[in-house]
Amino acid sequence: MKKTTHPASDATLAIHAGEDRHGRNAPLTTEIQQTAVFALRNTEQLRRYLKGEGDVYLYTRYGNPTLRAAEEKIAALELGEDCVLTASGLAAEFCAALALCRAGDEIACMMDVYGGTAKLFRNLLQRCGIHTRLIPFDGMAQVEDYFSPQTRMLFLETPTNPTLRCVDIAKLARLARKHKITTVVDNTFATPILQKPLTMGADLVVHSATKYLGGHSDLTAGAVAGSKKLIAKVRETMILSGGCSDPGVAYLLLRGLKTLDVRMERACGNAQQIAEFLVAHPRVAQVFYSGLPTSPEHELAARQMKGFGAMVSFDIRGGGRAAERFLDALKLWYLATSLGGVESTVSYPVLSSHASLKAKELKLLGVSPATIRLSAGIEDARDLVADLSQALDAAGK
Ligand SMILES: *Cc1c(COP(=O)(O)O)cnc(C)c1O
């Protein structure tokens, strides 16, 4: 999309941002430029490339027009100045962390983050001399206790996985800034449709584009969005670590992003109906969904997000045995350890994302063998609820 005269809304940006309107007899959609290398017309083009003129491409790991279109679309939706696409969500986090931290520095990170994030920081980055302090959810109210003079990055994820709790991005980013700490928010669960952390004081947003942004469970990619200055550093880390995306993947991502706004609207509506069904069900012990007025973060979520999200978790009565009977009785919901696709999926944390955690850690995270996580897709809500209902009946038999 070239310059418009008025600010566009998310639904419009999702379709048009980043895409070039080429003119006569040109493809309407952004093409896949399936090449690793670009041939230059003359040395003048090499000179222009060295000056950083955006329309000259050299080598796909450094940049590619299809990748660039996806970057511009995500930057537009996140209201960031720039964005860099990466090979996966974890590559995005790795590049963001290494752009901000060096040996001797510290990361302050919520304990309730995606399992791979905690392992990346605590295992891999620890070996590079970067130390991570994990903050239990109850500790977030005194987040400054977890800062030291070496802390460079505060890493947040909201809503959390799998208990879907929320933290106050504006407040935490303000406290971090006071200590010259850069705030990074994993916005995978909310998507820019529901929550724009950069407008609340966060410095960088990271995404697993594998989830809602792609939206069809058919690609693996990541993204980091933020200011031009910070993204230049992250891009350099991406280029040097080799964590680039691919033109074919970027095409699928562009295609998925176009329907992000409508997908989120439908999926959030489905999630709300599912949460209301579950909360009234006698076989359900507890429902985790900020869209329920009884949720401890209902007010915060209503203030910070445009919708309550499409993820719903719950504890089933009868513990692990009932949970397994429930999961095995589902007919429509796929048992799949991911989220954010058009198809509804269910995951079982203690046998997947949280399998390597000790009982004490699970307790701190509020996860037990009774905990089940749902990713509402965009099917008909009545069909989704009917399947949950028959599986809950089966679990009680
Ligand atoms: C899946 C996920 C990641 C990791 O993304 P990949 O694309 O699998 O590397 C990071 N954060 C969250 C919240 C996720 O759900």
The ligand as a Tripos MOL2 file, in Angstrom:
@<TRIPOS>MOLECULE
LIG
   15    15     1     0     0
SMALL
NO_CHARGES

@<TRIPOS>ATOM
      1 C1          4.5830  -21.0200   19.4920 C.3       1 LIG1
      2 C2          5.0080  -19.8800   20.3280 C.ar      1 LIG1
      3 C3          6.3270  -19.4000   20.3030 C.ar      1 LIG1
      4 C4          7.3990  -20.0590   19.4550 C.3       1 LIG1
      5 O1          7.1320  -19.8740   18.1140 O.3       1 LIG1
      6 P1          7.6840  -20.8730   16.9460 P.3       1 LIG1
      7 O2          7.1440  -20.2440   15.7160 O.co2     1 LIG1
      8 O3          7.1580  -22.2280   17.2330 O.co2     1 LIG1
      9 O4          9.1770  -20.8160   17.0490 O.co2     1 LIG1
     10 C5          6.6350  -18.3080   21.0760 C.ar      1 LIG1
     11 N1          5.7090  -17.7180   21.8650 N.ar      1 LIG1
     12 C6          4.4390  -18.1480   21.9240 C.ar      1 LIG1
     13 C7          3.4680  -17.4550   22.8100 C.3       1 LIG1
     14 C8          4.0470  -19.2470   21.1650 C.ar      1 LIG1
     15 O5          2.7800  -19.6860   21.2510 O.3       1 LIG1
@<TRIPOS>BOND
     1     1     2 1
     2     2     3 ar
     3     2    14 ar
     4     3     4 1
     5     3    10 ar
     6     4     5 1
     7     5     6 1
     8     6     7 2
     9     6     8 1
    10     6     9 1
    11    10    11 ar
    12    11    12 ar
    13    12    13 1
    14    12    14 ar
    15    14    15 1
@<TRIPOS>SUBSTRUCTURE
     1 LIG1         1 GROUP 0 **** ****
